[in-house]
């Protein structure tokens, strides 16, 4: 009987101790969380866990002139992806994004997507953000966040709570096998005239329209610089002059450099 009482007392103490411990545990709110996914660099996304790297996209418009075959680049589209943290919902939940500036940089001009719903059974949601060409090609930057005040979610515990977008139009010197305007002039001015930022971009757009790839155009520079032939020969120069004449005839103003100097070829 004595042993029974002792066991009963011990059980009571353990029960009380457990109750105290349970009271100290923060109750689960049940609200679903969101975390941004990392970019894989190829247009896809992955769950980066506790790593906050690759939560960004950099768009260099310089590479788009040949890709889009035009000088009239006005915007690009950047995708971001959010992943659910918590139980998958059996009903649609609203997500709204917002953009904030980054100190020290111009704020890009964006067309933000409307609020969307993560449908019942979904655990990832992609958004497309339209980013306008940076003014004068100057680098601009912003961070994309979830507007939780107008969303049916809370911040996820992984703390991947923002995605950075950088827009620029930086001259890719290596693709032209030189590293400054002075080197460019020394290597190419005899056939192309003096260097200009708009000129080198027009060369890419115009020759891409002639079905040359960015690598093909780079090799024209290479052969012109190293062999003074097989590069910007008569046929290539005729194509460039014709393309420039066509551009000037179909635009309100002839193509000029930022300082107003007309783009011309020798």
N, C-alpha and C positions, 0 to 999 in steps of 0.2 A: 504493500500500500504506500509505503514511504517512497519507494522508487517511482511509483506511478505519479505521486505529487511532484517529485523532482522533475520528471519528464514533462509534465504538464506545464510547470513553471518555465522550463527551458523553451518549450514550444511557444509559449506566450511571448517571451522575450524576443525570440526570432521573428515572430509575426509582427510585433511592434517595430522592430528594427527594419524589417522589409517595408512596412508601411511608410516609415520615415524616408527611406531611400526613394520609394516611388513618388513621394511628394516633391522630392528635389529634382526629379526629371522634368525638363521642359516639355510640355505636351506638344505633339506634332500638329501643326496648324492645318495640314491637309491641302494647302494652297499649292498648285503646281508652279515649278520654277522654270526659268529659261537661262540658257547659256549660249553665247555665240560659238559657232564652230570655226575651226581654223581652215585657212585656204591651203589646198595642196599645190597651188601654183599652176594647175592645169584646168581650172574652171570647176573643180570639185571641192568638197569639204570633208573634214574628218574631225573626230572627237579627240582633242589634244589633252584631255585629262587635266592635270594640274599645270600644264605648260601654257604660258600666255604668249608664246611666239606664234608667228604666222596668223595673228588675228589682224590682218591688214591686207590691202591691195594697193599696188602702185601702178598707175596707168601713165605710161610715157607716150604722149601723142606722136612723138617722132617716129615711132615704129608703125603708126597707123596710116601714114601717107601712102606707103606702098601697098599696105594691106587693103585699104579702102579705095585706092587708085584715084584720089582726089585731093585738092588743096582745101576744099570746103568742109573741113572737119568742125562740126559744131558741138558734138557731144559724144560721150561713150556711156555704156551701161556697165554698172558694177553690181554683182550679186553678193548678197550676204545670206547666211543661213543660221537659223536658231534651232536649238535642240531642247526638247522637253526634259525636265528633271522631275521625277515623281511619277505618280500613277497616270497611265494614259486615260484621258477623259472619254466619257461616253456621250459627250455633247460638245458642240463647237465652242471654242474659246477665242476671244478677240486679242489680237496683237497690233500695237501701233508703234511705229518707229519715230525717232527724232534725231536731229543732227546738231552737233555743237562744234564751235570753232576750236582750233588748237592754237595756243599762245605762240606768237611769233610768225604766224602764217596767215595769208589771206584765206578767207572762208570761201570754199567753192560754191558756185551757183548750182543748186541741186533741184531736181524734181523728185520729191519724196513720194513713195507709194502710199496709197490709201491704206487705212487700217484693214487688216485681213483676218481671217479666222483659221485657226488650226482645227481642222475638222475632227470629228469623233474618230478615234482610233489612230490618228496621226501622231508622230512624235518629232517631226522636223518640218520647218517651214522656210522656204526661200523667198527673198524679196529682191526685186530689181530696182536699183537707184540710178536714175539718169543724171549724169554729171556733165555739165557744160564745159566747153573748152576754156582752160584758164586764161584770164585776161593777159594779153601780150605774152602768153606762154609761161608766165611766172608761176612758180610752184605754189600750189595751194593744198590745204590739208584740213580734214575734219574728222570727227569721230561720230560713229553711228551708235545710238543707244536705244534701249527699249523704253518707251514712254509708259512706265508702269502705272502712272496715275490714270491712264486711259486704256489699260490692258487688263485682261483677266488672269494675270500671272504675278509672281513675285520674283525677285532676283534669285537665280540659282546659287547653290552653295559653292560651285566651282569658281565663282568670281570672274568668269569670262564675260564681262558685262559691257564691253565696248569693242567696236571694230573700226580700225583706222583706214581712211581712204586718202591717198595722195595722188594729185594730178600734176603733171609737168609736161614740158615739151623741150627736153634737153638734147642738144646736138650729140649724136653718136659719132664721135670722131673716128673711133676704131673701125667703123664700117667703111670709112673713106681712106683708111691707112695713113692718116695724118693726125696731128694733135693740137692744131691751132689754125686760125685764119691765115697766118703768115705761111705756115707749111702748105696749106691748101693752095694758096696763090702760087707758091713756088712750083708746086707739082702740076696744077691744072689750069691756071689762068690763061695760058697760051691758047687753050681751046674753049674754055668755059667762061672766060672773063673773070673778074674779081669775085671773091667769096661774098656770099650773102646768106643769112639764115633762111630767108624765104626761098632763095635760089636752090639751095641744096634739098630743101623739102619738095620744091616743084620738080626737080630732077627725078626724085623717087616716084612721085605721083604720076608724072607724065610717062616715064618709062615702064612703070607697072601697068599702065593702060595699054602699052604695047606688048603686054604679056611677059615682061621680064620680072623675075622674082627679086626680092630684096637682096638675096645672095648674088644673083646675076648682076645687079647694079653695083654691088660692092666689088665684084670682079672686074667690071669696067674700069673702076678707079684703080684697081691693082695693076691691070695691064697698062693703063695710061701712065701711071707713075713709074713703073719699072721697065717697061719696054717701049713706051711712046708709040705704041701701035696696038691694034686689036682692042683698043679701049673706046674712047669717044671719037669714033671715025666719022666719015662724012654722013653715013646713013643714020647714025645715032644723033648727030647734031641736027640733021634735017628734021628728024622726028621731034626733037626738043623745040626747035624754032617753030615748027608747025603747031605743036601743042600750046606754046606760049601765045601765038597769034590767035588760036582758037579760044584760049582762056580770056584774053583781053577783049575779044569781040563779043563774048557772052556774059561779061560782067560789067557793072556800072563803072568801075574804075580799073585801069590796067594794074597788073600785079606789081607791087612795090615792096621794098624793104620797110622795116618799121620807121626808119627815118625819112621815108618818102622817095628814096632812090629807086628808079625803075629797074625791074629785073630784066636783064638782057643777056644775050650770048654773043660771042665773037662771030 
